[in-house]
Amino acid sequence: MQPLTRLRRKDGALILQVEKIRVAFQGEAGAFSEAAAVQLYGDGIITVPRPTFDATFRAITDGHADALLVPVENSLAGSVVRVYDLLLESELTITAETILPIEMNLIGCPGASLSEIRSVSSHPMALAQCERFFGQHPSVKRLPAEDTAGSVREMLVRGDKTHAAIAGKYAADRYRGEIIAERIQDNAENFTRFLLLQPAKHAASASRPEARKMSIAMRLAHRPGSLLSSLEPFSRNGVNLLKIESRPIHGRPWEYQFFIDVEADAVSQLEKALAELREAAHEVRVLGLYPAAQNRS
């Protein structure tokens, strides 16, 4: 992400001012999404928490952000379907991706010990990913919450040493909670892929030589073999199909929009395959051309 530059007038002269880019994410401060934004771009950004995915996608037009980072899929839970729908409704472009390891930690008030804990709060999905921990501690009560990071904040406000929260290390550091037990999730191979979205006029990915991954949305003709003929151009041009996802088209029951992620050794291969795809598919939209995450394996 390039620094944001603006022209400002000072003492009658125009000066070029460099500002930190504001990146919106869904959740409270300390959420996994905020940790992913910092992982992607370090401290050179301003993170902007938003309560819902819908509010996150409105953040740019509302004037609260310059870009947004959203989770698109988890290696255990699968795709985040609301994000796919909002991505299609928006005119934003994917300019980067990052993959964050999801590690669940038991976080308590400073000085608290595991033997003292009687209840634990977190997002229901986080609680469900720690079944082994709760099996080992059957007397601990689970309390569903709206947000992992929010559960840490609320726990520390209460100051009750018998109550803990489950969240990432980033949330513990942000709110100065104490990690009582590390990595208590059932499956260590838990990762979430995040996409960075910006207005198309600010997207410079196409000029970057390492941008060889492309996300595409397409609608197909309602006839036998249409999916096969839309995928063949990628095989013919040596393009690797990484993922295919279908979502219902709103207002058109039993018709589907397909989302695909592809990658090639050269952009020219993607361009040739895309030209052939436009001949085979009913409608094609490129959602972004961007560098693949370096930490995807």
Summary of the structure (lengths in Angstrom):
residues: 297
radius of gyration: 21.9
end to end distance: 22.5
largest distance: 69.8
contacts: 945
relative contact order: 0.15
helix: 30%
strand: 36%
